[in-house]
């Protein structure tokens, strides 16, 4: 189930979630993955109520509106017991399901919701992608594909078991060589990257758009399940990281 925030003007008029511009973006993301809207249950935290001026997050009525609509959301899940994974899109849905903010730090992660007894995999809201954040489209596809794979095999939760946090320069070069070799055998291989700055974990989805650039402290990479490496953003490690980022494969952050 893909979960947004609340119906907009077009959604309220047509009584259908994500049928406006954000719906078009969502459809494009799904199409690139080979899926259709009909393959998913699509809804909002506010299932059938449009907030005044499309304003919910931070509004004085946010808490009351969400609590008043909670029974409708719960009933939707009761009517659809086949749903195994919930995908909160954006900060409002993330807070609703996990009580957390900062979708940029939570997207693609896997969590268990004990109340609903379903897995949760957050990702970006389509409207955020439309606001010039085109570089995150591939990331959203990666998140959604992870949610689909989890729904197909809910017993298999990917957890890193080989995590090299303080590699030597030689180990960093070995990781680069292993990635290049794997890329030759699979040109569609995805390299996951995560940059850590002094502000990591402190910005939410909207604040991140207006934030300044901060000093990079370290960067992590993974291209194989259950394996990852973190290297400091300094000295010769920077050149290794740049070669990884400039490789021919697709990179998601």
Secondary structure by P-SEA (a helix, b strand, c coil): ccccccccaaaaaaccccccaaaaaaaaaaaaacccccccccccccccccccccccccccaaaaaaaaaaaaaaaaaaacccccbbbbccaaaaaaccccccccccccbbbbbccccbbbbbbbcccccccccccaaaaaaaaaaaaaaaaacccbbbbbccccccccaaaaaaaaaaaaaaaaacccbbbbbbbbccccccccaaaaaacccccccbbbbbcccccccccccccaaaaaaaaaaaccccccc
